Amino acid sequence: MSDFDRSQITNAIWLCRNCHKLIDTDATRFSSDVLFAWREMHEEFVVTSLGKATDLIEHDLERASLAQFDEFPPIVRRIVRDKPTAWEWMLAKELLQYLNAPVFRRLHDVRSGSYFRAGNHVASEEVLTWAKERLTESRRSVAPVNQLMTRLTDSFGEPGEPGDAEEIRHVCTLIQACISEFVAYEERLQFDMLPDEASRLVELLKEGLGSQVQKLELLPEFFDEALCIVAERDGDEAAEPRVIEKVITFELSDRWIRDVRNELQKIRDASDSGRVAAEPTSYSWMWLTILLVVIVWVTI
């Protein structure tokens, strides 16, 4: 947690001196989740016990709007409820970390050979078709990423205007689904059983998409960088808005493409049928550039 995150109202709880001493001396018993639950329970008590009719209506409306975040950690609900400075980026960071941590763990496990599952058997005469399917799959799975980054940027709102919490959540879940498809692709490369003559091709494909997708794992760090800049500039009314860009390039070398083509040609030449003569697919995705933009403005 950065200093900025730690100092936000989202990370605060008001306690008497005795309880303050208790939690500071026993972090195991009083975890952050317990403290967040305390705060939620107390707010619920205050509104339902002391609130007027309008307070109860607003409370019910807020609970309904937060229902879509019930499956997420308490910090996510607090960000949406409190909406501190730069809450949109804090929310995106927390959602991306929570949603994608298990997905990237699975990707690392696949690439390190840490588990096994049964794959499909691919005969020699089916290798070219299999390769075409994998290359087409990699191209199609990458296509939505750039659009999702643009959509995430738009969900933060214009400078000085609040973002859309529901849209941020939705886009982050779409990003998770996209990364999950990348992992499923890697699993097919790892576990499908191909003849020995295709082993070099498979190794080349393993060096491809998976190594690029891991770049998306750094997105939360980008939001941390932006939040640190917010902390430095907060309250400086003279500061001009600052645009921060994160560029992620999905790029594979010309040598990689050449090696893949050579391996495909070797398999084609060795094929008894020789009936598959077309180039399996385009390599257009190999130079996809993904741009994520945030604009740091001054809170007045």
C-alpha positions in Angstrom: 0.0 0.0 0.0 1.4 3.4 -1.0 1.5 6.3 1.4 -1.3 7.9 -0.6 -3.6 4.9 -0.2 -2.8 4.6 3.5 -3.7 8.2 4.2 -7.1 8.2 2.5 -10.4 8.3 4.3 -11.1 5.0 2.7 -8.5 3.4 4.9 -9.6 5.1 8.2 -11.6 4.0 11.2 -12.4 6.1 14.3 -11.8 4.2 17.6 -11.6 5.0 21.3 -8.1 4.9 22.8 -8.6 1.5 24.3 -9.7 -0.2 21.0 -7.0 1.7 19.2 -4.4 0.1 21.5 -5.9 -3.3 21.1 -5.8 -3.4 17.3 -2.3 -1.9 17.0 -0.9 -4.6 19.3 -2.7 -7.6 17.7 -2.8 -7.3 13.9 -3.5 -11.0 13.5 -6.7 -10.9 15.4 -7.8 -7.5 14.1 -7.1 -7.8 10.3 -8.1 -5.1 7.9 -11.1 -7.1 6.8 -12.3 -7.2 10.5 -11.9 -3.4 10.8 -13.7 -2.8 7.5 -16.5 -5.0 8.8 -16.6 -3.0 12.1 -17.0 0.2 10.1 -19.7 -1.1 7.9 -21.6 -2.6 10.9 -21.3 0.7 12.8 -22.5 2.8 9.9 -25.5 0.4 9.5 -26.3 0.8 13.2 -26.1 4.5 13.1 -28.4 4.9 10.1 -31.0 2.3 11.2 -31.1 3.3 14.8 -30.7 7.1 14.6 -31.4 8.0 11.0 -34.6 9.8 9.8 -36.8 8.5 7.0 -34.7 10.3 4.3 -31.5 8.8 5.8 -33.0 5.3 5.6 -34.1 5.8 2.0 -30.7 7.0 1.0 -29.1 4.2 2.9 -31.2 1.6 1.0 -30.4 3.2 -2.3 -26.7 3.2 -1.5 -26.8 -0.5 -0.5 -28.6 -1.4 -3.8 -25.9 0.4 -5.8 -23.2 -1.3 -3.9 -24.7 -4.8 -4.3 -22.7 -5.4 -7.5 -19.5 -5.0 -5.4 -20.5 -7.5 -2.7 -18.3 -10.2 -4.2 -15.2 -8.0 -3.9 -12.9 -7.2 -0.9 -14.2 -4.6 1.6 -11.6 -2.0 0.4 -13.4 -2.0 -3.0 -16.8 -1.2 -1.4 -15.2 1.5 0.8 -13.7 3.2 -2.3 -17.0 3.2 -4.1 -18.8 4.5 -0.9 -16.3 7.2 0.2 -15.1 8.3 -3.3 -11.9 9.9 -2.0 -9.5 11.9 -4.3 -8.7 9.9 -7.4 -11.1 7.1 -6.3 -11.5 6.0 -9.9 -7.9 4.9 -10.2 -7.9 3.4 -6.7 -10.9 1.3 -7.7 -9.4 0.2 -11.0 -6.2 -0.8 -9.2 -8.0 -2.8 -6.5 -10.3 -4.5 -9.0 -7.5 -5.4 -11.4 -5.3 -6.8 -8.6 -8.2 -8.8 -7.1 -9.6 -10.2 -10.3 -6.3 -11.0 -12.1 -4.0 -12.2 -9.3 -5.4 -15.8 -9.6 -5.4 -15.6 -13.4 -1.8 -14.6 -13.6 -0.9 -17.2 -10.9 -2.4 -19.8 -13.2 -0.5 -18.4 -16.2 2.8 -18.7 -14.3 1.9 -22.2 -13.2 1.2 -23.2 -16.8 4.4 -21.7 -18.1 6.5 -23.3 -15.4 4.9 -26.8 -15.9 3.6 -26.9 -12.3 0.5 -29.0 -13.1 -0.9 -31.4 -15.7 -4.2 -32.1 -17.4 -5.2 -34.2 -20.3 -5.0 -32.5 -23.7 -6.1 -33.4 -27.2 -4.1 -35.8 -29.4 -3.1 -34.1 -32.7 -2.0 -36.5 -35.5 0.7 -35.5 -38.0 -1.8 -34.7 -40.7 -3.7 -32.4 -38.3 -0.7 -30.3 -37.2 -1.1 -27.5 -39.8 -4.8 -27.2 -39.0 -4.0 -27.1 -35.3 -1.4 -24.4 -35.9 -3.8 -22.3 -37.9 -6.3 -22.5 -35.1 -3.8 -21.5 -32.5 -2.5 -18.5 -34.5 -6.0 -17.4 -35.4 -7.0 -17.8 -31.7 -4.0 -15.7 -30.6 -4.9 -12.9 -33.1 -8.6 -12.8 -32.1 -7.9 -12.9 -28.3 -5.6 -9.9 -28.5 -8.0 -7.8 -30.6 -10.2 -6.6 -27.7 -7.4 -5.4 -25.4 -6.8 -2.0 -27.0 -10.6 -1.3 -27.0 -10.8 -2.3 -23.3 -8.0 0.1 -22.3 -9.7 2.9 -24.2 -13.0 2.1 -22.5 -11.3 2.0 -19.1 -9.8 5.4 -19.7 -13.3 6.8 -20.7 -14.8 5.3 -17.5 -12.7 7.6 -15.4 -14.6 10.6 -16.7 -13.5 14.0 -17.9 -11.0 16.0 -15.7 -12.9 17.3 -12.7 -15.9 15.1 -13.4 -16.7 11.8 -11.4 -16.1 8.5 -13.1 -18.6 5.6 -13.5 -18.0 3.0 -10.8 -20.2 0.4 -12.5 -18.5 0.9 -15.8 -15.0 0.6 -14.2 -16.1 -2.7 -12.5 -17.6 -4.0 -15.8 -14.5 -3.2 -17.9 -12.2 -4.7 -15.3 -14.2 -7.9 -15.4 -13.9 -7.9 -19.2 -10.1 -7.5 -18.9 -10.1 -10.5 -16.5 -12.1 -12.6 -19.0 -9.7 -11.6 -21.8 -6.6 -12.6 -19.8 -8.3 -15.9 -18.8 -8.6 -16.7 -22.5 -4.9 -16.0 -22.9 -4.3 -18.6 -20.1 -6.6 -21.1 -21.8 -4.6 -20.6 -25.0 -1.4 -21.3 -23.1 -2.9 -24.5 -21.6 -3.7 -25.8 -25.1 -0.1 -25.2 -26.1 1.1 -27.0 -23.0 -1.2 -30.0 -22.9 -2.2 -30.8 -26.4 -0.2 -33.8 -27.6 1.6 -33.3 -30.9 4.1 -35.4 -32.9 7.8 -34.8 -32.4 8.2 -32.9 -35.7 6.0 -30.1 -34.3 7.9 -29.7 -31.0 9.9 -26.7 -32.2 6.7 -25.0 -33.5 5.0 -25.5 -30.2 8.0 -24.0 -28.3 7.9 -21.0 -30.6 4.2 -20.5 -29.9 4.8 -20.7 -26.2 7.3 -17.9 -26.5 4.6 -15.8 -28.2 1.4 -14.6 -26.7 2.0 -15.6 -23.1 5.2 -13.5 -22.8 3.3 -10.5 -24.1 0.2 -10.9 -21.9 2.4 -10.8 -18.7 2.9 -7.1 -19.5 -0.7 -6.5 -18.4 0.2 -7.7 -14.9 1.9 -4.4 -14.4 -1.3 -2.3 -14.8 -1.9 -1.8 -11.0 1.6 -0.4 -10.7 0.7 2.2 -13.3 -2.2 3.4 -11.2 0.0 3.5 -8.1 2.4 5.9 -10.0 -0.6 8.1 -11.0 -1.9 8.2 -7.4 1.6 9.2 -6.1 1.5 12.2 -8.5 -2.0 13.0 -7.2 -0.7 13.0 -3.7 2.2 15.4 -4.7 -0.2 17.8 -6.4 -3.3 17.7 -4.2 -4.2 21.2 -3.1 -1.9 22.9 -5.5 -4.4 25.2 -7.2 -1.8 26.6 -9.6 -0.9 23.2 -11.1 -1.9 22.4 -14.6 -3.6 19.1 -15.5 -1.1 16.5 -16.3 -1.6 13.6 -18.8 -0.1 10.3 -17.9 0.2 7.6 -20.5 0.9 3.9 -20.1 2.0 2.3 -23.4 2.0 -1.5 -23.6 3.3 -3.0 -26.9 2.6 -6.5 -27.9 5.6 -7.1 -30.1 7.3 -10.2 -31.4 10.5 -10.1 -33.4 10.9 -10.6 -37.2 13.0 -13.6 -36.3 10.2 -15.2 -34.4 7.8 -14.8 -37.3 10.4 -16.1 -39.7 11.1 -19.1 -37.5 7.4 -19.9 -37.2 7.0 -19.8 -40.9 10.0 -22.0 -41.4 8.6 -24.6 -39.0 5.2 -24.5 -40.7 6.9 -25.0 -44.1 8.9 -28.0 -42.8 5.7 -29.6 -41.5 4.0 -28.9 -44.8 6.8 -30.4 -46.8 6.9 -33.5 -44.6 3.1 -33.9 -44.9 2.1 -36.9 -47.0 -1.0 -35.1 -48.3 0.5 -31.7 -48.9 -3.0 -30.4 -49.3 -2.6 -27.4 -46.9 -0.8 -24.8 -48.9 -2.1 -21.5 -47.6 -0.4 -19.4 -45.0 -2.1 -20.3 -41.7 -3.1 -16.8 -40.6 -2.0 -13.2 -40.5 0.5 -11.9 -37.9 -1.0 -8.5 -37.6 -1.4 -8.6 -33.8 2.3 -9.0 -33.3 2.7 -5.2 -33.2 -0.4 -4.2 -31.3 0.2 -1.1 -29.1 -2.1 -0.6 -26.1 -2.5 2.9 -24.7 -4.0 3.7 -21.3 -4.4 7.3 -20.4 -5.2 9.1 -17.1 -5.3 12.8 -16.5 -4.2 14.2 -13.2 -6.2 17.3 -12.3 -6.1 19.5 -9.2 -8.8 19.2 -6.5 -9.9 22.7 -5.5 
